[in-house]
């Protein structure tokens, strides 16, 4: 009988240890999932902000003349951010610099584009083959989380379709 009592106490201690380890693992998994869900939410918000920037660029391209106040007149490789005009109804305009919205910073950069002999856009810009009627618009939304910079970058090509 004494052997059975000692054995039962050891079994109880083993079960408590296994339950404690399992509970700790479940808590760790829950914390990891919560942290990832927050990061996914922030990435979704940054993606939305970058998409909005591209829509603003498209709207600006459609509502202006390419070379006079339009996409073709913006400096390449300079960061811009959107602002609404005071006009009624308000219109979008692009101002130099980066915009901060909550925890996010966002901007829009236009790149010059060149085309090869087959009229395909070249991956690396070649000034000799510049297409003055096409720009690459790159929208970036970034945020800092615990010392790590996260970034969403989207792009599209805009053409002078009114020419």
N, C-alpha and C positions, 0 to 999 in steps of 0.2 A: 504494500500500500504506500509506503513512503516513496518508492520509485515513481508511482503514478502522480503523486502530488508535485514532485519536482519537475516531472516531465510536462505537466499541465502549465506550470508557471513559465517554463521555457517556451512552450507553444504560444502562450499569450504574449510574451515579450516579442517573439518573432512576428506574430500577426500585427502587433502595434507598430513595430519597425517598418514592416512592409506597407501598412496603411499610411504611415507618416511619409515614407518615400513617395508613394503614389500620389498622395495629396499635394506634396511639394511639386511634383512633376506637373500635375494638373494646374496648379497655380502659376507655374512658370509658363506653361503653354497658353493659359488665358492672358497673362501679361504680354507675351509675345504677339498674340493675335490682336489685342487691343492696340499695341504700338503700330503694328502693320496696318490696321484699319484706319488709323489716324493718318498715316503716311499715304495710303491710297486715297483718302478723302482730299488731302492737300494736293496730291498729284492731279486729281480730277479738277480741282479748282484752278490750278496753274494751267492745265490744258485749256480750260474754258477761257481764261484770261488771254492766252496766246491766240486762240481761235478768234476771239473778239478783235484782237489787234489786226489779224489778217482781213477780217471783214471790214474793218475801218479803212484799211489800205485799199481794198477793192471798191468800197463806197467812194473814197476820195478819187480813185482812178476814173470811176464812172461819172462823177459829177464835175470834173474839171477838164481843162485842156491839158494834154500830156506835157507840153513844154512850157506852159505859162501857169505856174502855180500848181501844176500836177506832179505826178510821180516822176516824170522825166526831169523835172527841175530840182529834185531833192539831191543833196550831196550823197555820194556813195560812201559806205562804211561809217556813217554817223548815226548814233542812236537817236531815235525820236519817240515821243509818247503822245497819246491823243488828248485833245481838249475840245470841248464844245465851244462854238462861237456864241456871242451874245445876241446874234441875229435871231429873228423870229420867222420861221422856225429855226432852231439851232442846227448848225452843221458841224461835222468833224473837221478838225484841223490838226496837223502834226507839229509839235514843238520839240526843239532839241532837248535831249536829256532822257532820263529814266524816270518812270512814274512809280511811286510806292502806293500800293493798295493793301491795307492790312499788313500781313506778314510777307506779302509778295512784292517783288520789284519786276517791272516789265518794260520792254522797249521793242522797237521795230527798227531794223536796219535794212537799207536797200543796197544791193550789190549789182554791179554792172555785169552784163552777160555777153558772152561771145558765142558765135556759132561756127561749126566746121563747114567744110565744102558741101556736105549733104544737108545743110541747114539744121543740124541737130545742135542743141545746146552743149557747149563744151564744159567739162567738169572743172577745169582750171581756166580762169579768165585769161584770154589772149587779146591784148589791146588792138592788134592788127585786124582781128575779126569781130570787133565789138558790134553788137546789135543795139543801136540807140533806141529802139522801140520796144525793148524788153528789159525788165528789172526782176531780180530775185528779191522777194521780201521775206525776211527772216524775223519771226516773232519769238521773243524769249521771255519766259516768266520763271523767276527763280526765288528761292526762299532758303533761309538758314534754319536748320533744326539741330540743336545740340552740337553746334560747331561744324556741321556738315552742310555744305551748300548743295541743294537739289535744284535741278533745272529741267524745264520742258522747253524744247525748241521745235517750232514748226515753220515750214516755208511753203511758198508758192511762187509761181512765175506770173507776172503781170505784163500784159502787152498793151501797146497803143492801138487798140482795136478801132479807134475812130479815124485813123489815118486814111 
